[in-house]
């Protein structure tokens, strides 16, 4: 099941003093994150289209969120994935698409992975009516369990939304992802290249997280 992050989704201060002294787990310690490369030929073609999102995050960029307060920093950026670490020592690997969940993660409380398959459609360029669907096979270690889910994402609206730490507004798209009665409602700003808010309704519990700050910074 998708977990809101951010992603970042999300779902991040770019100076070492804002992170815990304990270093994040090395990428090699994360459960194998071969989700993209394990797809067959047809799935790779669909994945290429679905991942063809102009995500401009770069190494050293950081993002801050509320509810709970959290900071995430881009540790590495590759053509097919983004490696991020937060101020609680959690590392996650994301595909370069802000509406697809992390394909692997590891932290003090849990580690796991998701394998993506059957990707169809594309949300880019963002426009009302665009659709993306995909299957997720996930596993985690604490508690040890696995799951399978089919997700359908729709761009449902375009609206004006307030920028963080500002009275100004910007164009934003509303993207709603649904799986078996569970919903994630993204408000995404192309200007910021990021979600302004993520409203999740998972297992009967609602949560709204908002982007509170974003900066481009040099990597540590």
Protein Blocks (a to p, Z undefined) as FASTA:
>chain_A
ZZdehiaklnacfbfklpcfbdcddfklpccffklmmpcfklmmmmmmmmmccbfbdehi
acddehiadddddfbdcfkbccdddfeopacdddfbfkbccfbdcdfkbccddddehiec
jfbdcdehiacddddddddfbdcdddddddddddfbdcddddehiabdcddddddddeeh
iacdddddfklopafbdcddeehiacddddfbdcddddZZ
